[in-house]
Amino acid sequence: MRVTQIFAAAALALASTFAAAAATDANSTANASADAGAEQAIRNTLKTLELDVPIESVSSSPVGGLYEVKLQGGRVLYASGDGQYVMQGYLYQLKDGKPVNLTEKTERQGIAKLINGIPKAEMVIYPAKGETRSHITVFTDTTCPYCHKLHAEVPELNKRGIEVRYVAFPRQGLGSPGDEQLQAVWCSSDRVAAMDKMVDGKEIKAAKCANPVGKQFHLGQSIGVNGTPAIVLESGQVIPGYQPAPQVAKLALAAQAPAAK
């Protein structure tokens, strides 16, 4: 059962309650055994709900009595220590008179960890010209017209100091024509040349090989990618769809990889 099928967006209704609770001693924590008991209770509840996403961790949130549950792929849930209450939604903190979306911040940290941890040997990389000022990771499909449009602007991004890292996402699923094309690219001895030719509509031949296309497709699904191109900034922010090079460069240069929590 998917997370979105289980939980309603209750965060808006509870935001004011959490904001008030955050004014209490947010740094106080229960003893280790109580925390362990809360984690087990929460895990038992989520197991009963038959989530289709593995739980990465359960830890105290900034709000006393409320626990943060990190799921694989970066998504975050919140739960009471007894496991009786579970919710999905945004948790805000009022800081210097402005709301800070703590949930989004945590989710981006999780996505950044996953995406920035992909080995470069498993990607098709277009390096920056001169100094590398930032990088983007693009889930792409060689059958996707807007991916072609973005690809035409890769040289401009490179000139602006942005390294472009491609990962595979056959938008019509594994076994589709896009999947076959992407596997051919990844199995080529020169992936960059193969990508350029494939995007240009030229046929390439490559022997079948062990490749990460399926793994990257599932990774994209786990972080919420459902179409191409999907651009992931160094910070873990996901930009769905095509954006022109100047806008992408501006966002990429403003993004920084978040510190591990």
URQUI-V854802 format. One record per residue. N is the residue number from 0. PHI is phi in radians with two decimals (none if undefined). D_LAST is the distance of its C-alpha to the last C-alpha in whole Angstrom. Layout:
n,phi,d_last
N,PHI,D_LAST
N,PHI,D_LAST
This chain:
n,phi,d_last
0,none,28
1,-1.41,26
2,-0.99,23
3,-1.17,25
4,-1.50,28
5,-1.62,27
6,-1.94,25
7,-1.44,27
8,-1.41,25
9,-1.50,25
10,-1.06,22
11,-1.10,25
12,-1.20,27
13,-1.74,24
14,-1.01,22
15,-1.17,25
16,-1.11,25
17,-1.16,21
18,-1.09,21
19,-1.19,24
20,-1.12,22
21,-1.15,19
22,-1.29,21
23,-1.35,22
24,-1.23,20
25,-1.21,16
26,-1.52,15
27,-1.28,18
28,-2.27,17
29,-1.33,19
30,-1.21,21
31,-1.04,19
32,-1.18,22
33,-1.15,22
34,-1.10,18
35,-1.11,19
36,-1.16,22
37,-1.12,20
38,-1.06,18
39,-1.13,21
40,-1.10,23
41,-1.17,21
42,-1.08,21
43,-1.10,24
44,-1.09,25
45,-1.19,23
46,-1.14,25
47,-1.10,28
48,-1.33,27
49,0.99,27
50,-1.09,24
51,-1.64,24
52,-2.12,21
53,-1.09,19
54,-1.53,16
55,-1.55,13
56,-2.84,12
57,-2.22,13
58,-2.55,11
59,-1.12,12
60,-1.70,12
61,-1.15,13
62,-1.74,16
63,-0.98,18
64,1.49,19
65,-1.95,17
66,-1.92,15
67,-1.72,12
68,-1.98,13
69,-1.63,11
70,-1.77,14
71,-1.04,15
72,1.77,15
73,1.77,12
74,-1.22,14
75,-2.26,13
76,-2.11,16
77,-2.25,16
78,-2.58,19
79,-1.36,21
80,-1.10,21
81,-1.57,24
82,1.33,23
83,-1.42,26
84,-2.19,24
85,-2.35,22
86,-2.48,21
87,-2.15,20
88,2.80,19
89,-1.59,18
90,-1.89,16
91,-1.87,17
92,-2.11,17
93,-1.47,20
94,-2.24,19
95,0.94,22
96,1.40,24
97,-2.19,22
98,-1.32,20
99,-1.99,16
100,-1.42,15
101,-1.20,12
102,-1.14,12
103,-1.05,13
104,-1.07,10
105,-1.17,8
106,-1.11,11
107,-1.15,11
108,-1.06,8
109,-1.14,9
110,-1.16,12
111,-1.05,12
112,-1.08,11
113,-1.19,14
114,-1.25,16
115,-1.25,15
116,-1.60,16
117,-1.19,19
118,-1.05,22
119,-1.05,24
120,-1.14,27
121,-1.76,26
122,-2.08,26
123,-1.86,29
124,-1.98,28
125,-1.96,30
126,-1.23,29
127,-1.17,29
128,-1.53,32
129,1.33,32
130,-1.23,29
131,-1.45,26
132,-1.66,24
133,-2.96,21
134,-2.52,22
135,-2.23,22
136,-2.00,22
137,-2.02,25
138,-1.38,26
139,-2.26,29
140,-2.47,33
141,-1.21,36
142,-1.68,38
143,-1.68,36
144,-1.01,38
145,-1.29,35
146,-1.17,33
147,-1.09,36
148,-1.12,36
149,-1.16,33
150,-1.06,34
151,-1.12,37
152,-1.76,34
153,-1.03,32
154,-0.99,35
155,-1.17,34
156,-1.11,30
157,-1.05,31
158,-1.14,33
159,-1.52,30
160,1.55,28
161,-1.79,26
162,-1.43,26
163,-1.85,26
164,-2.00,25
165,-1.63,27
166,-2.21,26
167,-1.57,28
168,-2.59,28
169,-1.13,32
170,-1.11,32
171,-1.69,35
172,1.69,33
173,-1.18,34
174,1.57,38
175,-1.43,38
176,-0.98,40
177,-1.09,37
178,-1.08,35
179,-1.10,38
180,-1.14,38
181,-1.13,35
182,-1.10,35
183,-1.10,38
184,-1.09,36
185,-1.22,34
186,-1.63,36
187,-1.40,38
188,-1.20,39
189,-2.12,38
190,-1.15,35
191,-1.09,35
192,-1.11,39
193,-1.14,39
194,-1.11,36
195,-1.02,38
196,-1.16,42
197,-1.15,40
198,-1.13,39
199,-1.41,42
200,1.50,44
201,-1.63,45
202,-1.41,45
203,-2.15,44
204,-2.06,45
205,-2.59,42
206,-1.14,43
207,-1.05,40
208,-2.65,37
209,-1.20,34
210,-2.56,32
211,-1.63,28
212,-1.02,29
213,-1.08,29
214,-1.11,26
215,-1.22,24
216,-1.06,26
217,-1.19,25
218,-1.10,21
219,-1.03,22
220,-1.06,23
221,-1.16,20
222,-1.76,18
223,1.70,21
224,-1.24,24
225,-2.34,27
226,-2.88,29
227,-2.23,29
228,-1.30,29
229,-2.18,25
230,-1.79,23
231,-1.94,19
232,-1.37,18
233,-0.99,16
234,-1.32,13
235,1.73,14
236,-1.23,16
237,-1.80,19
238,-1.90,23
239,-1.38,25
240,1.55,29
241,-1.25,30
242,-2.35,30
243,-1.13,32
244,-0.90,31
245,-1.03,31
246,-1.22,29
247,-1.09,26
248,-1.08,27
249,-1.06,26
250,-1.16,23
251,-1.13,22
252,-1.25,22
253,-1.48,20
254,-1.52,17
255,-2.33,15
256,-1.11,12
257,-1.26,8
258,-1.20,6
259,-1.09,4
260,-1.53,0
